[in-house]
Amino acid sequence: MEAENTNQQDSTSNSQIPPQSDITSILLSFKKFFIELLDIRKDTDKKGTIEDIKENISMKGHTAWVLVFSILIASIGLNVSSTAVVIGAMLISPLMGPILGVGLSIGINDIDTLKRSLINLGVMVGLSLATSFLFFLIPIFRNETPEILARTAPDVRDVFIAIAGGLALIIAFSRQSKQTNTIAGVAIATALMPPLCTAGYGLATWNLSYFGGAMFLFTINTIFIALATFVIVKFLRFPMLRYINSAKRKRIARTASTVALLVFSGSIYLFFNLFQENQFKQAAQNLIDDIKGNGISIIDEKDENIDYHNKKVKIFIYGNKLSTDEIERWNERLPEYGLKDTQLVFHQGVDDSDIRSEVKNLTDLYVQNQKIISSRDETVKEKEDKIKLLTDQISKYQAAEIPFIQISKEAQINYIGLEHLSYGKLIHTNFNTVDTITVFNARWNDTIPNITNQQLKLKKWLKTRLNLDTLQLNNN
């Protein structure tokens, strides 16, 4: 019996384990699924892509004017610091054509297209710089805005954006059915136009650091977009350009390969430098945050205080001065932040107790003034409430007041023989309620026949004229 039970358990456990062939088939299915999911070769229109890119290289005629006006719109957007206007300008700009042409021509060994792309790229840059330069020469448009300052220096993240954007652009461009929304999105994300406008601003204001930083940012974006195009063209195995002269073909292929290698090497070098600079700045910022976290007051925090090229970090201390031992301790901790061989410079003023005392006095004075202002506000509010109450009472009194002079003149005209008319308010009470009654007294000439009838007419007229339901008219 025990042997049977053992055999049954073994058979049950074996039935729960799938055969090796089933596992292999599942893995193959997953592999096939992912290959089909990520495959971009099936829907590629190589011939159409080459034609489309070549058609968009030229910067003449209509394309040149579209470029000029889009640069002008972008410059205005940067000047008013409007992100929406800048995005609109990037959507209509034809900047991508020559850059894609450079990457394509190197990938297919087309030296003529490479020359044409480089010439048109130079024309594009020249037109853009000239347009933005002339715009920012106007004095009222020369103020620095956050949108301009954001394009004065490249960052390692710009490289990743350019690579991802370039890959997305050429992949979308190479489809048989073009994805125009992707192309527009890449134009916005890679932001080629704002750096050119900022470079023009730098020339117009003679700020060469702005010009150099913006052109560096534009160059990085251009190189990595072209490099991404080259990689995808090679990956999709676009047809190489054939030459009748085999020696010429080899020479051109060698030239194109050399250019591609130089561009790739330069791109790697630029990326590495930007990565190192970004790492240095991040480490320096971590150090500064920790110093502030230890209760040390730091002022004048500017980007230029973190100098990557000279490996120097400047910190300006306000308040209590650091001792020599504390300064030495922070210098010893620099390797912990990855800042080995970095010079940490603390700038401390002389005894600032007088300044801090003055700041405290100013703070106390500010608090007192705020209390006085609050007290005055309450007094002013009380007076305004009283004025409003009196104004309402006067309005009610004026509304209830009867224009007696005007009424008497009209009554004299309407009723011949009326010699005298008087008016007053009669307050009457029955000890339960108090009523105010409007009372008129009229005196008639004795020669007037039927005075009673005239008296009734006058009473009706007064009620209608004064819009009163109750009115008393006496005959004196």
C-alpha positions in Angstrom: 0.0 0.0 0.0 2.8 2.4 0.9 4.5 1.7 -2.4 1.2 2.4 -4.3 0.8 5.7 -2.5 4.3 6.7 -3.3 3.8 5.9 -7.0 0.6 7.9 -7.0 2.3 11.0 -5.5 5.1 10.8 -8.0 2.7 10.6 -10.9 0.7 13.5 -9.5 3.8 15.7 -9.0 5.1 14.8 -12.5 1.7 15.8 -14.0 1.9 19.2 -12.4 5.3 20.0 -14.1 4.8 21.1 -17.7 6.9 19.2 -20.3 10.1 20.8 -21.5 8.6 21.3 -25.0 5.7 23.4 -23.6 8.1 25.8 -21.8 10.2 26.1 -25.0 7.0 26.9 -27.0 5.9 29.5 -24.5 9.3 31.2 -24.6 9.3 31.1 -28.4 5.8 32.6 -28.4 7.0 35.5 -26.2 10.0 36.0 -28.4 7.9 36.1 -31.5 5.5 38.5 -29.8 8.2 41.0 -28.8 9.9 40.8 -32.2 6.6 41.6 -33.9 5.9 44.3 -31.3 9.2 46.2 -31.8 9.9 45.4 -35.5 10.1 48.5 -37.6 11.3 47.0 -40.9 8.0 45.6 -42.3 6.2 48.9 -42.7 9.3 50.9 -43.9 9.1 52.9 -47.1 12.8 53.3 -47.9 12.5 54.9 -51.3 9.7 57.2 -50.2 11.6 58.2 -47.1 14.7 59.1 -49.1 12.6 61.2 -51.5 10.7 63.0 -48.7 13.9 63.9 -46.9 15.6 65.2 -50.1 12.6 67.3 -50.9 12.7 69.0 -47.5 16.4 69.9 -47.6 16.1 73.1 -49.6 15.9 76.4 -47.9 14.8 78.5 -50.8 11.7 80.5 -51.8 8.6 79.6 -49.7 10.6 77.5 -47.2 13.0 80.4 -46.5 10.1 82.8 -45.8 8.4 80.3 -43.6 11.7 80.0 -41.7 12.1 83.7 -41.3 8.5 84.2 -40.0 8.7 81.3 -37.6 12.0 82.7 -36.2 10.3 86.0 -35.8 7.4 84.4 -34.0 9.7 82.5 -31.7 11.7 85.6 -30.9 8.6 87.4 -29.9 7.6 84.4 -27.8 10.9 84.5 -26.0 10.7 88.2 -25.5 7.3 88.0 -23.8 8.2 84.7 -22.1 5.2 83.0 -23.7 5.7 79.2 -24.0 2.6 78.8 -26.2 4.0 81.3 -28.8 7.4 79.5 -28.9 5.7 76.1 -29.4 3.6 77.5 -32.2 6.7 78.8 -33.9 8.4 75.4 -33.6 5.4 73.7 -35.2 5.7 75.7 -38.4 9.5 75.9 -38.7 11.2 73.8 -41.4 14.4 73.3 -39.4 14.5 69.5 -39.5 15.0 69.1 -43.3 18.7 69.7 -43.7 19.6 67.9 -40.4 17.8 64.8 -41.6 19.5 65.2 -44.9 22.9 65.1 -43.2 22.2 61.9 -41.4 20.6 60.2 -44.4 23.4 61.2 -46.8 26.1 59.8 -44.5 24.1 56.6 -44.1 23.7 55.9 -47.8 27.1 57.4 -49.0 25.4 60.2 -50.9 28.1 62.8 -51.1 26.0 65.2 -53.2 23.1 65.2 -50.8 25.6 65.7 -47.9 27.0 68.8 -49.6 23.5 70.1 -50.3 22.4 69.4 -46.8 25.4 71.1 -45.2 25.0 74.2 -47.5 21.3 74.5 -46.7 22.0 73.9 -43.0 24.4 76.9 -43.1 21.8 79.0 -44.9 19.2 78.0 -42.3 21.4 79.0 -39.4 22.4 82.3 -41.2 18.8 83.3 -41.9 17.7 82.4 -38.4 20.5 84.4 -36.7 20.0 87.4 -39.0 16.2 87.5 -38.3 16.5 87.2 -34.5 19.5 89.6 -34.5 17.5 92.3 -36.3 14.5 91.7 -34.0 16.5 92.0 -30.8 18.3 95.1 -32.1 15.1 97.0 -31.3 15.7 98.5 -27.9 12.2 97.7 -26.4 12.8 94.0 -27.1 16.2 93.6 -25.5 15.1 92.6 -21.9 16.2 89.3 -20.5 13.3 86.9 -19.9 13.2 83.4 -18.3 12.6 81.8 -21.7 15.8 83.4 -23.1 17.9 82.5 -20.0 16.7 78.9 -20.2 18.5 78.5 -23.6 21.9 80.0 -22.8 23.6 76.7 -21.7 23.2 73.0 -22.6 22.4 70.2 -20.2 23.0 66.5 -20.4 19.2 66.0 -20.5 19.2 68.0 -23.8 21.4 65.2 -25.3 18.9 62.5 -24.3 16.0 64.6 -25.7 17.9 65.1 -29.0 18.7 61.3 -29.3 15.2 60.2 -28.4 13.6 62.9 -30.6 15.9 62.1 -33.6 15.1 58.4 -33.3 11.4 59.0 -33.0 11.5 61.4 -36.0 13.3 59.2 -38.5 11.2 56.1 -37.4 8.0 58.1 -37.9 9.3 59.5 -41.2 10.2 56.1 -42.6 6.7 54.6 -42.3 4.6 54.2 -45.3 1.9 56.2 -43.7 3.6 59.3 -42.2 2.8 60.2 -38.5 2.6 63.9 -38.7 1.7 64.3 -35.1 5.0 62.6 -34.1 7.0 64.8 -36.4 5.3 67.9 -34.9 6.0 66.6 -31.4 9.6 66.0 -32.1 10.0 69.6 -33.4 8.7 70.8 -30.1 10.6 68.5 -27.9 14.0 69.0 -29.5 13.6 72.8 -29.5 16.0 73.7 -32.3 14.5 77.1 -32.9 14.7 78.8 -29.4 18.5 78.4 -29.1 19.0 80.1 -32.5 16.8 83.0 -31.4 18.7 83.2 -28.1 22.0 83.2 -30.1 20.6 86.2 -32.1 19.7 87.9 -28.9 23.3 87.3 -27.7 24.7 89.0 -30.8 22.2 91.9 -30.6 23.1 92.6 -27.0 26.8 91.8 -27.5 26.6 89.0 -24.9 29.0 86.5 -26.3 28.5 84.0 -23.5 24.7 83.8 -24.4 25.6 83.5 -28.0 28.1 80.7 -27.4 26.0 78.8 -25.0 22.9 78.9 -27.3 24.9 77.9 -30.4 26.4 75.0 -28.4 22.9 73.8 -27.4 21.8 74.1 -31.0 24.9 72.2 -32.2 24.3 69.4 -29.7 20.7 69.0 -30.8 21.7 69.0 -34.5 24.5 66.5 -34.1 22.5 64.0 -32.2 19.4 64.2 -34.4 21.6 63.6 -37.4 23.4 60.8 -35.6 20.0 59.2 -34.7 19.0 59.4 -38.4 22.2 57.8 -39.5 21.8 54.9 -37.0 18.2 54.1 -38.1 19.2 54.4 -41.8 21.9 51.9 -41.2 19.7 49.6 -39.1 16.9 49.6 -41.7 19.5 48.9 -44.4 18.6 51.7 -46.7 20.0 51.1 -50.2 23.5 52.5 -50.6 24.1 54.9 -53.6 25.8 53.1 -56.4 28.5 54.7 -58.5 29.7 53.6 -61.9 33.3 54.3 -60.9 34.1 51.7 -58.2 37.2 53.6 -57.1 35.1 56.7 -56.6 32.5 54.7 -54.8 35.0 53.4 -52.4 36.5 56.9 -51.9 33.1 58.3 -51.2 32.2 55.5 -48.9 35.5 56.0 -47.0 34.8 59.7 -46.8 31.3 59.2 -45.5 32.5 56.6 -43.0 35.2 59.0 -41.8 32.6 61.9 -41.4 30.3 59.5 -39.5 33.1 58.4 -37.3 34.1 62.0 -36.5 30.6 63.0 -35.8 30.0 60.0 -33.6 33.3 60.6 -31.7 32.5 64.3 -31.3 29.0 63.4 -30.1 30.4 60.9 -27.5 32.9 63.5 -26.4 30.2 66.2 -26.0 27.9 63.9 -24.2 30.7 62.8 -21.8 31.6 66.4 -21.0 28.0 67.4 -20.4 27.5 64.3 -18.2 30.6 65.1 -16.1 29.5 68.7 -15.7 26.0 67.7 -14.7 27.4 65.3 -12.2 29.7 67.9 -10.7 26.9 70.5 -10.4 24.6 68.0 -8.8 27.3 66.9 -6.3 28.0 70.5 -5.5 24.3 71.3 -4.9 24.1 68.3 -2.6 27.0 69.7 -0.6 25.4 73.1 -0.4 22.1 71.6 0.8 23.9 69.6 3.6 25.7 72.8 4.7 22.4 74.6 4.9 21.0 71.7 6.7 23.6 72.2 9.5 22.1 75.6 10.3 24.6 77.6 8.2 23.0 80.6 6.4 24.0 80.9 2.7 23.2 83.8 0.5 23.8 84.7 -3.1 23.3 81.2 -4.6 24.0 81.6 -8.3 24.9 79.1 -11.0 28.2 80.7 -11.6 29.3 80.0 -8.0 29.6 76.3 -9.1 32.5 76.4 -11.6 33.0 73.0 -13.2 35.9 74.0 -15.5 38.0 75.3 -12.6 36.7 72.8 -10.1 35.7 75.4 -7.7 32.6 75.9 -5.4 32.1 79.3 -3.8 29.8 79.7 -0.8 28.8 83.0 0.7 28.1 82.8 4.4 25.7 85.1 6.2 25.4 85.3 10.0 27.6 83.4 12.4 31.1 82.9 10.9 32.6 79.4 10.5 35.7 78.5 12.4 38.9 77.2 10.7 38.1 73.7 12.0 34.6 73.8 10.6 36.0 74.9 7.2 38.6 72.2 7.3 36.0 69.6 8.2 33.8 70.4 5.2 36.9 70.3 2.9 37.7 66.9 4.2 34.2 65.7 3.3 34.5 66.7 -0.3 35.4 63.1 -1.5 32.2 61.9 0.0 30.3 64.0 -2.5 32.4 63.0 -5.4 34.2 66.4 -5.4 37.8 65.2 -4.9 40.4 67.8 -6.1 37.7 70.5 -5.9 38.4 73.8 -4.2 35.8 74.8 -1.7 35.9 78.6 -1.0 33.9 80.1 1.9 33.3 83.9 1.7 32.6 85.3 5.1 32.2 89.0 6.0 33.5 90.7 9.1 31.5 90.9 12.3 27.9 91.4 11.2 26.3 91.8 14.6 25.4 95.4 13.8 23.8 94.4 10.6 21.8 91.7 12.2 20.7 94.1 15.0 19.6 96.6 12.4 17.7 93.8 10.5 16.0 92.9 13.8 15.0 96.5 14.5 13.6 96.8 11.0 11.6 93.6 11.5 10.2 94.9 14.8 9.4 98.3 13.2 7.6 96.4 10.4 5.5 94.5 12.9 4.5 97.7 14.7 3.6 99.4 11.5 1.4 96.4 10.5 -0.4 96.7 13.9 -1.0 100.4 13.4 -2.2 99.8 9.8 -4.6 97.1 11.1 -5.9 99.4 13.8 -6.4 102.2 11.3 -8.2 99.8 8.9 -10.7 98.9 11.7 -11.3 102.6 12.5 -11.8 103.4 8.8 -14.2 100.5 8.5 -16.3 101.7 11.5 -16.5 105.2 10.0 -17.5 103.8 6.7 -20.3 101.7 8.3 -21.6 104.8 10.1 -21.5 106.9 6.9 -23.4 104.1 5.1 -26.0 104.0 7.8 -26.5 107.8 7.7 -26.6 107.7 3.9 -29.4 105.1 4.0 -31.3 107.1 6.6 -31.0 110.3 4.5 -32.1 108.4 1.4 -35.2 107.1 3.2 -36.0 110.6 4.5 -35.6 112.1 1.1 -37.8 109.4 -0.4 -40.5 110.1 2.1 -40.2 113.9 1.8 -42.9 115.7 -0.3 -41.8 118.4 -2.8 -44.2 120.9 -1.3 -43.1 124.0 -3.2 -43.6 122.3 -6.6 -47.0 120.8 -5.4 -48.2 124.2 -4.3 -47.3 125.8 -7.7 -49.1 123.1 -9.6 -52.2 123.3 -7.3 -52.4 127.1 -7.7 -52.4 126.6 -11.5 -55.0 123.8 -11.5 -57.4 125.2 -8.9 -58.5 128.9 -9.3 -59.6 130.4 -6.0 -57.2 128.5 -3.9 -55.7 131.2 -1.6 -53.7 129.2 0.8 -52.1 125.7 1.1 -50.2 124.3 4.0 -48.7 120.8 4.7 -47.5 118.8 7.7 -47.1 115.4 9.2 -49.6 114.3 11.8 -48.5 111.6 14.2 -51.5 109.7 15.6 -51.8 106.9 18.1 -54.5 104.8 19.6 -52.1 103.6 22.3 -51.6 100.4 20.4 -50.0 101.6 17.1 -48.5 104.8 15.9 -49.4 106.1 12.4 -48.0 109.1 10.5 -50.6 110.8 8.3 -49.9 113.5 5.6 -52.1 116.5 6.3 -52.8 119.4 3.9 -54.8 122.5 4.8 -56.5 124.5 2.0 -58.2 127.9 2.2 -60.5 129.0 -0.7 -61.8 132.3 -1.8 -65.4 132.8 -0.7 -66.5 133.8 -4.2 -65.8 130.3 -5.5 -69.0 128.4 -6.0 -69.2 124.8 -4.7 -66.1 124.8 -2.6 -66.8 121.2 -1.3 -66.6 119.9 -4.9 -63.3 121.7 -5.4 -62.0 120.3 -2.1 -62.7 116.7 -3.2 -61.0 117.2 -6.5 -57.9 118.7 -4.8 -57.7 115.7 -2.4 -57.9 113.2 -5.3 -55.3 115.1 -7.2 -52.9 115.2 -4.2 -53.3 111.4 -3.6 -52.6 110.7 -7.3 -49.7 113.2 -7.6 -48.0 112.0 -4.4 -48.9 108.3 -4.8 -50.4 108.2 -1.3 -53.2 105.9 -0.1 -54.0 107.9 3.0 -54.1 111.7 3.0 -56.1 114.2 5.0 -57.2 117.6 3.5 -58.7 120.2 5.8 -60.6 123.3 4.7 -59.7 126.3 6.7 
